[in-house]
Amino acid sequence: MSLKGVELQIAIPKTFDAGKLAEQHQHNVLQHQHNANEALKKELEKKQMTVNDTEPTEKTVKDENNSSGNDQHSKNKQSKKENKAKEATHPFKGNFIDFSG
């Protein structure tokens, strides 16, 4: 497949135009990626600088007259933990191991 002189007069300028368009397209793609990267960096920096919402904490009651209030509070916490542990136990799982396998 050989090209004649007339065909080359048309083909060569179109090749240069196609090359320019491909280069512009590649440049645009790189520019879009760079812009997206910069936007991501700004967003991450903004997230790092902002304070996340915290869960509301329980207010502590200061009782100067009754020092046993702290003991009772710790007993209430311990009894709540024991109740959770009792609720978590399963009626038959973990009570029997079958070694006959």
Secondary structure, 3 states (H helix, E strand, C coil): CCCCHHHHHHHHHHHHHHHHHHHHHHHHHHHHHHHHHHHHHHHHHHHHHCCCCCCCCCCCCCCCCCCHHHHHHHHHHHHHHHHHHHHHCCCCCCCCCCCCC
